[in-house]
Amino acid sequence: MIVTSAVRHAAAGSAALLFVLPVPAAVASPAPTAPSVSSAPSVFRASAVGEPTPPVGRRVDPARLDRRGVQVQPLAGAPRLPAASALSWVIADASTGEVLAARDAHRKLPPASTLKTLFALTALPRHDPSEQHTVADSELTGIGAGSSLVGIKEGYTYKVSDLWNGVFLSSGNDAVHVLAAMNGGWDSMARKMQEKARSLGANDTHVVSPDGYDAPGQVSSAYDLAVFGRAGLQDPAFTRYCSTRYADFPAGSWSYGIANTNRLLTGENGVDRYPGLIGIKNGYTSNAGNTLVSAAERGDRTLVVSVMNPQEGGGYAVYEEARSLLDWGFEAAGRVRPVGSLLPERPRAEADARAVAAARDGRDGAGPETVPRAGAEVGTASAEASGTKGAGPKDTSAQSAPASGSSAKEAPVRGASAEGGPAQGSPVEDGRAGDGPDRASAASDASAGPPLGLIGTACAAALALWLWRRRAGAGTGGSAQE
C-alpha cells in the first residue's frame, strides 16, 4: 500500500507540473521588454512599442574612401551637399569616427601647418605645462625662410605651456623647433611623428619637417588630418590649446598678446566666428595652399572637418568651405550612411581568428557573453583603436568607433582622458546594450531547465516503482494493484 501510494503521488505530482509549468514560462519570457519606456535603454524602448530592435553596430566599407570624387550615401530627407572647391575634404563624427562624407579623402597633398596637430599628439604628453626651459641658440637654427614665428629668443626662459601657445595660436615654427629639441631633436621627432601617424591608422602621411614647412616628399591627406584632429580632442591639454583665442606671450620682463590665426575661432579679417567651434589648426604655404582642420560642437554631437587647398574664393575660402561642410554635417545627422571610419581597421586575419575562438567558446558551453553578437566586431575595433579606449570610446573609441561615426558621444570629446575613446552611443556601448535581451533569454532558458529535470526524475521514479511492484506481485502469485 505504501508503494502504491508513492506511485500515485509521483504520478499526480508529475501530471500537475506538466500542466502548470508552461504557464509561468510563457509569462516570464517577455520580461526583459517590460521596463517602462521612460527608464529603459533605447533597445528596450523600441521593443516595448512593437518596433524591431535597431542593429547594434554599422559596418562601413573602408575601400569606399579610396575612390575618387565625392563619397556620400544619403538617406531620405538628407540635405544636399554644399559645393566646395577644395581638392580634398572630410566630414566625420568626432565621437564615433564615422565619416559622413568626403572628397578624395586619401589624396596625398602638402599639409602645411596642419601637420602641427600630429606634432602635438607626439610631443605634448612628454612635458608638464609648468616645466621651464631656457632656449639655446642651436635650437633656433634651420627655421625655414618665411616661416611663421611667435618670437622666441635664445637665452630666454619659457614655460612649456607658453611654447605650446606659440605653436597653436601663432603657428610658430620657432616654438616647434624648441620643443623638438627638448624631445630628441629634429630628425628624431620626425621619426616619432611618423610612428604616431601609423599607430593611428594614418597611412597617407609622410613626415619630413615636423613644423609642416614645405619639404620634398612631405604629404598628408584630408583623412589623416581628420584622424589627427579627432585624436587630439581626446586630450584635454590639446583641446585647451587649440581652442584658445588669445594669450600673453612672455618676452623677458614683459609680455605681448598673441591671437589664434584660425579665423573661424576668432572672427577676424571679415570671417564670422563659427558657433561652437573648438579649434583646431589652420595652415598655409605657397605649395600647400590653405589647409584647415576644425571641430565644432552642437547639441550632443561633435564634428571634425578637414579641408585641403580650395581652388576658388581667395585666401579665406578655406574657412567658408569648412563652415558650409560643418553646417551640412550637423543637419545630415542620422540622414546619411557612413562612407568610412577614422578608426584603424583591424587586420582581417585577426578578426577571423577572434570570431572562430568566440564561436568555439560558445559551443563549449561558455556563457552568453562569449558568444559573438551583432556589432561585436565593430565594437571591438572601436575599443582597440582607442587604446582602452575605455573612454570607452575612446577610440571605441573608437570607434570608432569610433569612428564614425561614432556620434551621441563615445566620451566627452572635450576633456576626455584617452585618445579616441568610445563614447555614448558608440558601437561598444550599443553592443553592451544589445546584450540585454540575449542574457535575459538565456536566463529564462536556464530557469526552465531544473523543473523539467525534476519532472523527468519523478516520472522515472514512478515507472520504476510500478515495475518493481509488478515484479514483486508476480513473484508471490498475487495480482499487481495500483
Secondary structure as UniProt FT lines:
FT   HELIX           2..20
FT   HELIX           22..28
FT   TURN            29..30
FT   HELIX           31..33
FT   TURN            37..39
FT   HELIX           42..48
FT   TURN            49..50
FT   HELIX           62..66
FT   STRAND          70..74
FT   TURN            76..77
FT   STRAND          88..93
FT   TURN            94..96
FT   STRAND          97..103
FT   TURN            105..106
FT   HELIX           112..115
FT   HELIX           116..123
FT   HELIX           124..126
FT   TURN            129..130
FT   STRAND          132..134
FT   HELIX           137..140
FT   TURN            141..142
FT   TURN            145..146
FT   TURN            154..155
FT   STRAND          157..159
FT   HELIX           160..168
FT   HELIX           173..181
FT   TURN            182..184
FT   HELIX           186..199
FT   TURN            200..201
FT   TURN            210..211
FT   TURN            216..217
FT   STRAND          219..220
FT   HELIX           222..232
FT   TURN            233..234
FT   HELIX           236..242
FT   STRAND          246..251
FT   TURN            252..253
FT   STRAND          254..259
FT   HELIX           263..266
FT   TURN            269..270
FT   TURN            275..276
FT   STRAND          277..285
FT   TURN            286..288
FT   STRAND          289..298
FT   TURN            299..300
FT   STRAND          301..308
FT   TURN            315..316
FT   HELIX           317..331
FT   TURN            332..334
FT   STRAND          336..337
FT   STRAND          340..341
FT   HELIX           348..363
FT   TURN            364..365
FT   HELIX           368..370
FT   TURN            374..375
FT   HELIX           376..385
FT   TURN            404..405
FT   TURN            414..415
FT   TURN            419..420
FT   TURN            424..425
FT   HELIX           427..475
FT   TURN            476..477
//
